[in-house]
Amino acid sequence: MKFVIKKIAGLIITLLIVSILAFLAFEVIPGDPARTILGTEATEGKVQALREEMGLNRPLPQRYGQWLGEFIMGDMGTSYSYQIPVRDMIGDKIPITITLTVIAFFFIILFSIPVSVLCVRYENKLVDRLFLIFNQITMSVPPFFVGIVFTVLFGLLFRLFTPGGYVPYTESVSGFLGYLILPGAAIALPKAAMSTKMLRNSLLAEMRQDYVRTAMSRGNGFWRVLMRHVLRNGILPVITFLGWAIADVITNSIVIEQVFGIPGLGRTLISSISKRDYPVVEAVIVLIAVVILVINVIVDLLYRKLDKRIEV
Amino acid sequence: MLRVENLSLHFEDKGKIQEAVRGISFHMQESEILGIVGESGSGKTMTALTIAGLTKEHEVLDEGRILLDQTDLLALSPKEMRDIQGRNISMIFQEPMTALNPTMKIGKQVEEALVLHTRLSKEERRKKAIRALEDVELERPDLLYGKYPHELSGGMRQRVMIAAAIVCRPRLLIADEPTTALDVGTQESILRLLKKLNKKYNMGILFISHNLRVVNELCSRVLVMKDGVILEEGPTEQIFEDPRTQYTKDLIAAIPGRTKSSAFYKLLKAKAGE
């Protein structure tokens, strides 16, 4: 219980800091939403009048305070450029990005556990070495490039999917999921390679522990020892890594959405930044921070569940 | 029950073939407690691990025969050997702190041999595991069943190790320095426990140690090993009263209880016996 309270307190403080930083960032970077709305032809007087109307001339703490108050009450504000509530703008995009992230995460786990188990079984044999090379290469390739390669390979060469042929989930769930497979794999690949390498090494280190010999002395075979004893211990450091990796996976989702033409949060975020549409950007950044933090809490809980020695 | 014939063990170390054990032979009677003493590098642990079938994975070359009744353990396939491990032959180790799986409940570790070697139901396994925990004189075995190793002291963990080893009532328990990592008081109680289990279940114990004092307390017969060969062999009393080699004499002289500065040790022993 104490743990949960501590975690929630930490979560709230982190969110406050993230939202302040996002606010400050717009003070620093050049650009003016009023000017963007009115266009370059508008007179200085008109721009000033609009700034006054939008409340942009008030001091920063006051603006932040008002935004925060409204945000806590569930009002994310109104988009400057579209004049519609931010909630309506991003509400239907959140599931898209989250689905993409979850698919990518699923692929990371789906790849790294079986492959590293295989590499441990055939340590230093051909399979192990081949995956070592494969991982070393994919680890260093950025997801957007993998995305482009996938598009060329599967979209243009093998014609397994239509590049840019995104299917909204309101239209067909299976079509939607089907379209997200390749972008999900593109995001997952470098991280999957890293976690495979980590898990393989962690499992090999565990295989040399004393308790493995004890398990063998009871008549356990190699596979049983690996699956029943070693995997649970060996996966612990990798879970920590995956907790860190989630931020990267979300960031990469935003980039990959551009490559594959997926209308998720990423697109909204990037176009809103260029239009200086503060309310939208603030909302998206805080939402992403919430997702990352919540996943980190889940990782901590999972870690404690797997290893009872941990008392955080 | 157990007969080791002309056993030689080699392993490769940095491209060189090392000879760990050179053609040793010995036997063990049913429910006998046999001690093997020797310093590190004498080949005693390698011998123990080979009998327990735990050297196969480590590319140790073996020659000779290890007969459990009529079966030559060295001629068995790994799968056939696994059938014997934990059922007929069990082993306990030196480091109770690391020999248990840190993320597996005590109960699950104790009953694992039952999962592997019997068709008992979950409830029957639990009962047997709890009885094994009682056998090793641990209090509240029903509570211990759901605990993790880090919640237990070193002595308690070694008892859990023993419980897991005897849960299938093996005929031979190989104990490789099981008391070395424990404090003196705990050592004594573990030795007493092994003796009790030996009587209660007619379980033979092959006790490996570098400590002649401990061997003297527990074993009826002793082998003294050095550099991969057996220097001498005989009933414990005879080895102590009338050692034939200088090496054995030196070992006996090194026992702290026999030197004059043993007042502290006696005090500890008296305390442990209370």
Interface residues (C-beta under 8 A of the other chain):
Chain A: Q209 D210 Y211 R213 T214 A215 M216 S217 R218 G219 N220 G221 F222 H229 R232 N233 L306 D307 K308 R309
Chain B: A52 G53 L54 E57 P78 K79 R82 D83 I84 Q85 G86 R87 S90 M91 F93 E95 T98 A99 L100 N101 P102 T103 M104 E112 A113 L116 H117 Y148 H150 M161 A164 A165
